[in-house]
């Protein structure tokens, strides 16, 4: 089981590093590159640089709220 946990940890680290690198290039480096350069076809428009993290944050907050509510309801039923 330890090997599987290490493999999952490595996979999550690689995915996180890839997302961080892509987003950093997209938001920080890409505005300084000419708009007719071929690299622009690999990135979404800049409006999504704000929209995607905001929507992801709202979804994350919703899931956390639902989880906390579920745990509170479950613990309330155990006391009764």
C-alpha positions as CSV (number, residue, x, y, z in Angstrom):
1,X,0.0,0.0,0.0
2,X,2.9,2.3,0.6
3,X,4.0,2.1,-3.0
4,X,0.5,3.0,-4.2
5,X,0.4,6.0,-1.9
6,X,3.7,7.2,-3.1
7,X,2.6,6.8,-6.7
8,X,-0.6,8.8,-6.1
9,X,1.4,11.5,-4.3
10,X,3.8,11.7,-7.2
11,X,1.0,11.9,-9.7
12,X,-0.8,14.6,-7.7
13,X,2.5,16.6,-7.4
14,X,3.1,16.4,-11.2
15,X,-0.4,17.4,-12.0
16,X,-0.3,20.4,-9.5
17,X,3.1,21.5,-10.9
18,X,1.8,21.3,-14.4
19,X,-1.3,23.4,-13.6
20,X,0.8,25.9,-11.7
21,X,3.3,26.2,-14.6
22,X,0.6,26.5,-17.2
23,X,-1.3,29.2,-15.2
24,X,1.9,31.1,-14.5
25,X,2.9,31.2,-18.1
26,X,-0.6,32.1,-19.1
27,X,-1.0,35.0,-16.7
28,X,2.5,36.4,-16.2
29,X,4.5,35.6,-19.4
30,X,1.9,35.5,-22.2
31,X,0.9,39.2,-22.0
32,X,4.5,40.1,-23.0
33,X,4.5,37.9,-26.1
34,X,3.3,39.3,-29.4
35,X,-0.3,38.5,-30.1
36,X,0.5,36.9,-33.5
37,X,3.0,34.5,-32.0
38,X,2.1,30.8,-32.4
39,X,2.2,30.1,-28.7
40,X,-1.1,32.0,-28.2
41,X,-3.0,29.1,-29.7
42,X,-2.1,26.9,-26.7
43,X,-3.7,29.2,-24.2
44,X,-7.3,30.3,-23.5
45,X,-8.3,34.0,-23.7
46,X,-7.3,36.1,-20.7
47,X,-10.9,36.5,-19.4
48,X,-10.7,32.8,-18.4
49,X,-7.7,33.5,-16.2
50,X,-10.0,35.1,-13.7
51,X,-13.2,33.2,-14.3
52,X,-11.8,29.6,-13.9
53,X,-10.3,30.2,-10.5
54,X,-13.3,32.1,-9.3
55,X,-15.7,29.3,-10.4
56,X,-13.4,26.6,-9.0
57,X,-13.3,28.5,-5.6
58,X,-17.1,28.8,-5.5
59,X,-17.5,25.1,-6.3
60,X,-14.9,24.2,-3.6
61,X,-16.7,26.4,-1.0
62,X,-20.0,24.8,-1.9
63,X,-18.6,21.3,-1.5
64,X,-16.9,22.2,1.8
65,X,-20.2,23.7,3.1
66,X,-22.2,20.7,2.1
67,X,-19.6,18.4,3.8
68,X,-19.7,20.4,7.0
69,X,-23.5,20.5,6.9
70,X,-23.6,16.7,6.4
71,X,-21.3,16.1,9.3
72,X,-23.2,18.4,11.6
73,X,-26.5,16.7,10.7
74,X,-25.0,13.3,11.2
75,X,-23.5,14.2,14.6
76,X,-26.8,15.7,15.6
77,X,-28.6,12.4,14.9
78,X,-26.1,10.4,16.9
79,X,-26.7,12.6,20.0
80,X,-30.5,12.1,19.9
